[in-house]
Amino acid sequence: MGYDLMAGTGEVWPHLLEANPHISQITAVDLSAGMHQLAMKRLHAMRAHRIDFIEDDVLASNLPAASADFVVSTFGLKTFNAEQQRKLAQLTARVLKPGGRFAFIEASDPRGWWLRGLYLFHLKVVLPLVERLLLRGANDFAMIGTYSTNFGDARVFVDMLRAQGLNAEFRKAFFGCATIACGAKPVLGSADMNDAAI
Ligand SMILES: C[S@@+](CC[C@H](N)C(=O)[O-])C[C@H]1O[C@@H](n2cnc3c(N)ncnc32)[C@H](O)[C@@H]1O
């Protein structure tokens, strides 16, 4: 069992469950129960028996310690400031069981990529325009370019996860347009070592 933090409409669940058929349950955690219920009805009816939901604020969460074999989170980091990211790193370290794994992915600024200018033009100008014109004035992507460049990449978050005692690594996807913080909680972390010494 594991958590999808800031799960939204659960876009990642089909991929997660297909790649890991042994997963018995994903517990979606989000501020919005309404969005979750709608997504369950429209997108996830066929996998509803493997999805649970907890309405919760990940920045002030009482999710139980050592309750998860894995934590995933997709595209929820970029609007968080440094202090909020630190709280998320703390929560991840707390809820994972020793040996539990985690992966966060976020839209990022592909610094150093020769097509960066074109990509950011697409993100900041083309995508919001297409969305406004073709999706009846929707503005879900209006700020994604700004959020991505403000966020930078997942390197800082990787350092925060390491500061919480997790083994974390940084990865790039698609030339750095998305970046990943992933890894595991050590089986014998400092708390376990203290126990072992007693
Ligand atoms: C950009 S969406 C990402 C949704 C989904 N993970 C995806 O990949 O499409 C951000 C989600 O985070 C949720 N969220 C934002 N702040 C939160 C918080 N403090 N605690 C829990 N959920 C939060 C929002 O309700 C929203 O569903």
The ligand as a MOL file (V3000), in Angstrom:
LIG
                    3D

  0  0  0     0  0            999 V3000
M  V30 BEGIN CTAB
M  V30 COUNTS 27 29 0 0 0
M  V30 BEGIN ATOM
M  V30 1 C -1.2270 20.2630 -10.3520 0
M  V30 2 S -2.3330 19.2000 -9.5360 0 CHG=1
M  V30 3 C -1.5240 17.6470 -9.7370 0
M  V30 4 C -2.5220 16.5740 -9.8090 0
M  V30 5 C -2.0390 15.1880 -10.2160 0
M  V30 6 N -1.0610 14.6620 -9.2940 0
M  V30 7 C -1.5570 15.1220 -11.6460 0
M  V30 8 O -0.4680 14.6080 -11.9010 0
M  V30 9 O -2.2830 15.5650 -12.5400 0 CHG=-1
M  V30 10 C -2.0850 19.5980 -7.8670 0
M  V30 11 C -3.0180 18.8860 -6.8900 0
M  V30 12 O -2.5060 19.0930 -5.5840 0
M  V30 13 C -3.5740 19.3180 -4.7020 0
M  V30 14 N -3.0110 20.0620 -3.5740 0
M  V30 15 C -2.4540 21.2960 -3.6040 0
M  V30 16 N -2.0130 21.6390 -2.3850 0
M  V30 17 C -2.2780 20.5810 -1.5680 0
M  V30 18 C -2.0570 20.3270 -0.1950 0
M  V30 19 N -1.4700 21.2410 0.5800 0
M  V30 20 N -2.4530 19.1350 0.3200 0
M  V30 21 C -3.0540 18.2050 -0.4610 0
M  V30 22 N -3.2910 18.3900 -1.7860 0
M  V30 23 C -2.9050 19.5720 -2.3250 0
M  V30 24 C -4.6130 20.0610 -5.5070 0
M  V30 25 O -5.9080 19.8970 -4.9640 0
M  V30 26 C -4.4470 19.3860 -6.8740 0
M  V30 27 O -5.3070 18.2780 -6.9960 0
M  V30 END ATOM
M  V30 BEGIN BOND
M  V30 1 1 1 2
M  V30 2 1 2 3
M  V30 3 1 2 10
M  V30 4 1 3 4
M  V30 5 1 4 5
M  V30 6 1 5 6
M  V30 7 1 5 7
M  V30 8 2 7 8
M  V30 9 1 7 9
M  V30 10 1 10 11
M  V30 11 1 11 12
M  V30 12 1 11 26
M  V30 13 1 12 13
M  V30 14 1 13 14
M  V30 15 1 13 24
M  V30 16 1 14 15
M  V30 17 1 14 23
M  V30 18 2 15 16
M  V30 19 1 16 17
M  V30 20 1 17 18
M  V30 21 2 17 23
M  V30 22 1 18 19
M  V30 23 2 18 20
M  V30 24 1 20 21
M  V30 25 2 21 22
M  V30 26 1 22 23
M  V30 27 1 24 25
M  V30 28 1 24 26
M  V30 29 1 26 27
M  V30 END BOND
M  V30 END CTAB
M  END
